[in-house]
Amino acid sequence: MKLIVILCTIVTARSALGIQLRRFPDDFIFGAATAAYQIEGGWNADDKGENVWDYITHNNPNYIVDQTNGDVAADSYHNYKRDVEMMRELGLDAYRFSFAWSRILPLGFNNYVSKSGIAFYDNYINEMIKYNITPMATLYHWDLPQKIQDLGGFANPLFSDWFEDYARVVFEHFGDRIKKWLTFNEPREICFEGYGSHTKAPAINITDVGTYICAKNLVIAHAKAYRAYNRDYKPVQNGECGITISVNWFGPLTNSTEDQFAAEMRRQAEWGIYAEPIFSKDGGFPKELEERVATKSLQQGYQWSRMPSFTEEERMFVRGTYDFFGVNHYTAYLVSANEYLTDQIEPSLLDDVGVGIHVPEEWPKSASSWLTQAPNSIYNSLVHLKNKYNDPIFYITENGWSTTPSDSLFDEDRVKYYRAALESVLNAIDAGVRIKGYMAWSLMDNFEWLLGYTERFGLYHVDFESPNRTRTPRKSAFVYKQIVKSRTIDPNYEPETMIMTIEDKQ
């Protein structure tokens, strides 16, 4: 059903005089984020190669809830100028996007570089820079070339070399303009969901070892790309490189020692196995988790631990390979050692951890089964990371709220979520956390992986039934624009109209 937009005037309620609103630092970067497969479309345009999501949606369409795919999506391949226009309407400082590996290297390897793929990203980046919008680029956001997957993908020990080759091609072509790089987006979702489970492509579902083998190869690949940039490109290009990890908060259900340890074990399983090798002073996988997996492996009849260890050389090579820590944060859970336990596949990562999680009923719920508005969860997550990993610089590279396709443009729940989340960011800044930027997820509605188009995260609504993929701002877009412009969170601000205009950046 095509959305009919009604432009209307809303009664404006300003903050009462005298209320002091906290202000974000002048150098704090506000932006929005997207991912290539979710928005670009053009799945076989020019000479682009097939990726794992192309393969799985075309060969097993029932894998997606609504049997859709990203063949066209928001069609940013043809609408990139409208994308940048939306960034200008919001007044964004930065835009986080990802490169599609198979659009740049259609065969997966660096023996053939697509001129049309390079040209598309050249145009996209140049259009951003033309309007003083800083591009923040992710090398890999889940869309592995199918040819690489046919060779084992992240389970192949040669993967790190292939990823470095790809990264070098991207650095060479775009590093003169891109100064903020991310190697991987959300290793947990790549490894646990894609290799240790079946909830993301390529849905390998090797529950005993898939997550752990993928994790080790991924962090080594990250380190190779980081060190290649640091050694061969940074001296001339003067950029920074990090990685983005999904860090939802896992706090103890009670103050008991057992629940506190259970929460720590779940944190290690969710993000510690990717963060610890890179950000900790010792390197390697988290000690407690490594010991537990080794013990359970022997009990289960394995003659070796299902979690591969790092050699001392590998540990040293990976450790410290970051200029900043990218955090994707959405929600939180309470963890118990003895309550809310559920049966898990054995052997698997969740069985190895063996804890229960709980979401209080009073936490507001989104359209996504996993996403609730948890109190001050960004603060809890980032203060924990600051203390654990020697005070790194952070960028929040994703944070957002989902609605259903039938929800109106007046997305009040998303507005409440963003305001609460950004208040939590300010709390963390007040606590001394070095947060340098925030990227809202997402600039526009997109293909939401297994959920297809049944959930929407966009500041802008996309009409997926229109050939033009018409983009229309929601109320949250106007509220976010006011936050970006004023660098404050006014709880009483209401947009005067639902007509978005472009204001020249000062």
C-alpha positions in Angstrom: 0.0 0.0 0.0 1.4 3.4 -1.0 1.9 5.8 1.8 -0.1 9.0 1.6 1.8 11.9 3.2 -0.3 14.6 4.9 1.7 17.7 5.7 0.3 19.3 8.8 1.1 21.9 11.4 1.9 20.7 14.9 1.5 22.9 18.0 5.0 23.9 19.1 5.9 23.5 22.7 9.3 25.0 23.6 11.3 24.3 26.7 10.3 26.4 29.7 12.5 29.4 30.1 15.3 28.8 32.5 15.7 25.1 31.9 19.4 24.3 31.4 19.9 21.7 28.6 23.1 19.7 28.6 25.1 20.3 25.5 27.2 17.9 23.4 30.8 19.0 22.8 31.4 21.2 19.8 33.6 18.6 18.1 31.1 15.7 18.7 30.1 14.1 15.4 26.4 13.4 14.7 25.6 11.1 11.8 23.5 8.3 10.5 24.4 4.8 9.3 23.5 2.2 6.6 24.9 -1.0 5.1 25.5 -1.7 1.4 23.3 -4.8 0.9 20.4 -3.3 2.9 20.1 -0.1 0.7 22.0 -0.3 -2.5 20.1 -2.7 -4.7 21.7 -3.1 -8.1 22.5 -6.6 -7.1 23.7 -7.6 -10.6 24.2 -4.1 -12.0 27.2 -3.8 -14.4 29.7 -6.5 -13.4 28.9 -6.8 -9.6 29.5 -10.3 -8.3 27.2 -12.5 -6.2 27.3 -12.3 -2.4 26.0 -14.6 0.3 22.8 -12.7 0.7 22.1 -12.7 -3.0 22.7 -16.5 -3.0 20.6 -17.4 0.0 17.6 -15.1 -0.9 17.5 -16.3 -4.5 18.0 -20.0 -3.7 16.0 -20.2 -0.5 13.5 -17.3 -0.5 11.5 -18.8 2.4 14.6 -18.1 4.6 13.2 -14.5 4.7 10.0 -13.8 6.6 8.3 -12.0 3.7 10.2 -13.9 0.9 11.8 -10.6 -0.2 15.4 -9.7 -1.0 17.8 -6.8 -1.4 17.9 -6.9 -5.2 16.5 -3.4 -5.3 16.0 -2.4 -1.7 16.1 1.4 -1.4 17.9 1.5 -4.7 20.7 3.7 -3.5 22.7 2.5 -6.4 20.6 4.9 -8.5 19.4 7.3 -5.7 22.6 8.1 -4.0 22.2 11.9 -4.6 18.8 11.7 -2.8 20.6 9.9 0.0 23.1 12.8 0.4 20.3 15.3 0.1 18.7 13.6 3.2 22.0 13.9 5.0 21.9 17.6 4.2 18.3 18.0 5.3 19.3 16.5 8.7 22.4 18.6 8.9 24.6 15.6 9.5 28.3 15.9 10.3 29.0 12.4 9.0 27.6 9.4 7.3 28.6 5.8 8.0 28.2 3.4 5.0 29.7 0.2 3.8 31.4 -1.0 0.7 30.1 -4.1 -1.0 33.1 -6.4 -1.5 31.6 -8.1 -4.5 30.8 -4.7 -6.2 34.5 -3.8 -6.0 36.0 -7.2 -6.6 33.3 -9.2 -8.5 35.3 -12.4 -8.4 36.1 -12.0 -4.7 39.9 -11.7 -5.3 42.0 -8.6 -6.3 42.9 -9.9 -9.7 39.9 -8.0 -11.2 38.7 -4.6 -9.9 35.4 -3.3 -11.2 35.6 0.1 -12.8 31.9 0.6 -12.4 32.0 -0.4 -8.7 34.8 2.1 -8.1 32.9 4.8 -10.0 29.8 4.3 -7.9 31.6 4.7 -4.6 33.6 7.6 -6.0 30.4 9.4 -6.9 28.8 8.6 -3.5 31.8 9.8 -1.5 32.4 12.9 -3.6 28.7 13.9 -3.3 29.1 13.7 0.5 32.3 15.7 0.6 30.8 18.3 -1.7 28.5 19.2 1.1 31.0 18.8 4.0 29.7 15.5 5.2 32.4 13.3 6.6 32.3 9.7 5.2 32.9 6.9 7.7 33.4 3.7 5.8 33.0 0.0 6.8 34.9 -2.5 4.8 32.7 -5.4 5.6 29.0 -5.4 6.6 28.0 -9.1 6.2 27.9 -9.4 2.4 30.7 -11.8 1.7 31.3 -12.7 -2.0 29.8 -16.1 -2.6 33.0 -17.3 -4.3 34.9 -16.7 -1.0 32.1 -18.5 0.9 32.4 -21.5 -1.5 36.0 -21.8 -0.2 34.9 -21.8 3.4 34.6 -18.1 4.0 35.6 -17.1 7.6 36.4 -20.7 8.4 39.2 -20.8 5.8 42.6 -19.9 7.4 43.5 -18.0 4.2 40.5 -15.7 4.7 42.6 -13.0 6.5 44.9 -12.7 3.4 42.0 -12.3 1.1 40.5 -9.7 3.3 43.7 -7.8 3.5 43.9 -7.8 -0.3 40.4 -6.4 -0.6 41.1 -3.8 2.1 44.2 -2.6 0.2 42.2 -2.1 -3.0 39.7 0.1 -1.0 42.4 2.0 0.8 44.2 2.8 -2.4 41.1 4.0 -4.3 39.3 5.9 -1.5 41.8 6.7 1.3 42.5 10.1 0.0 39.0 11.2 1.0 38.0 8.7 3.8 39.7 9.3 7.1 37.6 7.1 9.4 37.7 3.3 8.6 36.0 0.3 10.2 37.2 -3.1 9.2 34.2 -5.3 10.3 30.7 -4.6 11.4 29.5 -6.7 14.3 31.7 -9.8 14.5 29.2 -11.6 16.8 26.5 -11.4 14.1 29.0 -12.7 11.5 30.4 -15.6 13.5 27.7 -16.7 16.0 24.7 -16.0 13.8 26.3 -16.9 10.4 28.6 -19.8 11.4 27.5 -21.0 14.8 23.8 -20.6 14.1 21.5 -20.1 11.1 20.0 -16.6 11.7 22.3 -14.8 9.3 23.8 -15.7 5.9 25.5 -18.0 5.1 23.6 -19.9 7.9 26.3 -22.6 8.3 25.0 -23.7 11.7 28.0 -25.6 12.9 27.2 -25.0 16.5 30.2 -26.6 18.2 33.1 -24.8 16.5 31.7 -22.4 13.9 31.6 -19.4 16.1 35.0 -19.9 17.6 36.9 -20.7 14.3 35.2 -17.7 12.6 36.1 -15.4 15.6 39.8 -16.2 15.5 40.1 -15.8 11.7 38.0 -12.6 11.8 40.2 -10.8 14.4 43.4 -11.8 12.6 41.9 -10.5 9.3 41.0 -7.2 11.1 44.6 -7.0 12.4 46.1 -7.6 9.0 43.9 -4.8 7.4 44.7 -2.5 10.3 48.4 -3.0 10.2 48.4 -2.7 6.4 46.7 0.7 6.7 48.9 1.8 9.6 52.1 0.9 7.8 51.4 1.7 4.1 48.5 4.2 3.9 48.2 6.2 7.2 51.5 8.0 6.8 50.1 9.7 3.6 46.4 9.5 4.1 46.3 10.5 7.8 43.2 8.5 8.7 42.1 6.3 11.6 41.0 2.7 11.7 38.9 0.7 14.1 36.3 -2.1 14.3 32.6 -2.0 15.2 31.4 -4.6 17.8 27.8 -5.0 18.9 27.8 -4.3 22.6 24.4 -4.6 24.2 24.5 -4.4 28.0 24.3 -7.6 30.1 23.9 -6.8 33.7 23.4 -9.1 36.7 19.8 -9.9 37.7 20.8 -9.6 41.4 23.9 -8.4 43.2 24.9 -12.0 44.0 28.4 -13.1 43.2 26.9 -15.9 41.0 24.8 -13.5 38.9 27.6 -11.0 38.5 29.9 -13.8 37.2 27.1 -15.1 35.0 26.7 -11.6 33.5 30.5 -11.4 32.9 30.4 -14.8 31.1 27.6 -13.7 28.8 29.5 -10.5 28.0 32.6 -12.5 27.1 30.5 -14.7 24.8 28.6 -11.9 23.2 31.4 -9.5 22.5 34.5 -10.3 24.6 35.7 -13.0 22.2 36.1 -10.3 19.6 37.1 -7.3 21.7 39.5 -9.0 24.1 42.1 -10.0 21.5 42.2 -6.4 20.1 41.6 -4.1 23.1 42.9 -6.0 26.2 46.5 -5.7 27.6 47.0 -9.4 27.3 45.3 -10.2 24.0 43.8 -13.6 23.1 40.3 -14.9 23.9 38.8 -14.1 27.3 40.4 -16.3 29.9 37.3 -17.6 31.8 35.4 -18.4 28.6 38.5 -20.1 27.1 38.8 -22.3 30.2 35.1 -23.2 30.3 35.1 -24.2 26.6 38.2 -26.3 27.0 36.7 -28.1 30.0 33.4 -28.7 28.4 35.0 -29.9 25.2 36.9 -32.7 27.1 33.7 -33.7 28.9 32.0 -33.9 25.5 34.6 -36.3 24.1 36.7 -33.9 22.1 40.4 -34.4 22.3 41.0 -30.7 21.9 39.2 -27.5 22.9 36.5 -26.4 20.5 37.9 -22.8 20.9 41.2 -22.5 19.0 43.9 -20.7 21.0 46.1 -17.9 19.7 49.8 -18.5 19.4 52.0 -15.9 21.2 52.9 -14.4 17.8 49.2 -14.1 16.8 48.4 -12.6 20.2 51.0 -9.9 19.8 50.0 -9.3 16.2 46.3 -8.7 17.0 46.7 -6.8 20.3 46.4 -3.0 20.0 45.2 -2.9 16.4 42.8 0.0 16.9 42.6 3.8 16.8 39.1 3.8 18.2 36.4 1.4 19.3 33.2 1.4 17.3 30.1 0.4 19.3 26.7 -0.7 18.0 24.3 -0.5 20.9 20.6 -1.2 21.0 19.3 -2.8 24.2 20.1 -4.7 27.4 19.4 -7.9 29.3 19.6 -9.1 32.9 21.6 -12.2 33.4 21.1 -15.0 36.0 23.2 -18.0 37.0 20.1 -20.0 38.1 16.9 -18.4 36.8 15.5 -18.1 33.3 17.6 -20.9 32.0 16.5 -22.5 28.7 17.6 -25.6 26.8 20.4 -24.9 24.4 21.9 -26.9 21.6 24.8 -29.0 22.9 27.6 -28.3 22.1 27.3 -24.6 21.3 28.4 -21.2 22.6 25.2 -20.6 24.5 25.4 -24.0 26.1 29.1 -23.3 27.0 28.0 -20.2 28.8 25.0 -21.7 30.5 23.2 -18.7 31.9 19.7 -17.3 31.8 18.6 -13.9 30.5 15.6 -11.8 31.4 13.9 -8.7 30.1 11.7 -6.8 32.6 8.1 -6.4 31.4 8.2 -2.6 32.1 10.9 -2.0 29.5 9.2 -0.5 26.4 9.1 -2.9 23.4 9.8 -2.2 19.7 8.6 -4.1 16.7 11.7 -6.3 17.0 11.4 -9.2 19.5 14.9 -8.6 20.8 14.8 -4.8 21.1 13.5 -3.0 24.2 14.3 0.4 25.7 16.5 -0.4 28.7 17.3 2.3 31.2 20.7 4.0 30.7 22.2 1.1 28.9 24.6 3.0 26.7 26.1 4.5 29.9 26.4 1.1 31.5 28.0 -0.4 28.4 30.6 2.3 27.7 31.6 2.9 31.3 32.3 -0.8 31.5 34.3 -0.8 28.3 36.2 2.3 29.4 37.3 0.7 32.6 38.0 -2.7 31.1 40.1 -1.6 28.1 42.1 1.4 29.3 39.9 4.3 28.2 39.8 4.0 24.4 38.1 6.5 22.1 34.6 5.5 21.2 32.2 6.1 18.3 28.6 4.9 18.6 28.3 3.5 15.1 24.7 2.3 15.4 21.8 2.9 17.7 18.1 2.8 16.7 14.5 1.6 17.1 12.2 -0.5 15.0 8.6 0.0 14.0 6.2 -1.9 11.7 5.4 -0.9 8.1 1.9 0.1 9.2 3.2 2.6 11.8 2.7 6.3 10.9 5.2 9.0 10.2 4.6 10.2 13.7 7.0 7.6 15.3 6.7 8.8 18.9 8.3 5.6 20.4 11.4 6.2 18.2 11.6 9.8 19.3 11.5 8.7 23.0 14.1 6.1 22.4 16.6 8.5 20.7 16.2 11.1 23.4 16.7 8.5 26.1 19.7 7.0 24.3 21.4 10.4 23.7 20.8 11.4 27.4 22.6 8.1 28.2 25.5 9.2 25.9 25.7 12.5 27.8 25.8 10.6 31.1 28.7 8.6 29.8 30.5 11.7 28.6 30.0 13.3 32.1 31.5 10.1 33.5 34.7 10.7 31.5 34.0 8.3 28.6 35.7 9.6 25.5 32.8 9.3 23.0 33.5 11.3 19.8 30.4 10.6 17.7 27.0 9.0 17.3 25.5 7.4 14.2 21.7 6.9 14.2 20.5 3.6 12.7 19.2 4.1 10.2 19.1 7.0 7.7 16.3 5.3 5.9 14.2 2.1 5.9 16.0 -0.9 4.4 16.1 -4.6 3.9 16.2 -5.9 7.5 17.9 -9.3 6.9 15.8 -12.3 7.8 12.9 -9.9 8.6 12.9 -8.5 5.0 10.8 -5.4 5.0 8.6 -6.3 7.9 10.5 -4.0 10.3 11.6 -0.4 9.7 14.5 1.5 11.4 14.6 4.6 9.2 14.5 8.2 10.1 13.1 8.4 6.6 10.3 6.1 5.4 10.9 4.4 2.1 8.1 3.5 -0.2 9.2 0.1 -1.4 6.3 -0.1 -3.8 7.3 3.0 -5.7 9.7 2.6 -8.6 11.5 5.7 -7.3 11.7 4.4 -3.7 10.4 7.7 -2.5 11.9 8.8 0.8 9.8 10.8 3.4 11.0 12.0 6.7 9.4 10.8 9.9 8.9 12.9 13.0 12.1 11.3 14.4 14.0 12.9 11.5 12.9 16.4 12.6 13.7 15.7 16.2 17.1 14.4 15.3 17.8 17.4 13.1 17.0 19.7 16.0 19.4 17.8 18.3 22.1 17.9 15.6 21.6 21.6 15.1 21.3 22.7 18.7 23.6 20.0 20.1 21.1 19.7 23.0 18.2 17.4 23.7 15.0 19.4 24.3 12.4 17.1 25.7 9.6 19.5 24.8 10.6 20.2 21.2 8.0 19.5 18.6 8.5 20.2 14.9 6.4 23.0 13.5 5.8 21.3 10.2 6.6 17.9 8.6 8.3 19.6 5.7 12.0 19.0 5.6 14.3 21.7 4.2 18.0 22.0 3.7 19.9 24.6 5.8 23.4 25.6 4.8 26.0 24.3 7.2 27.9 27.0 8.9 
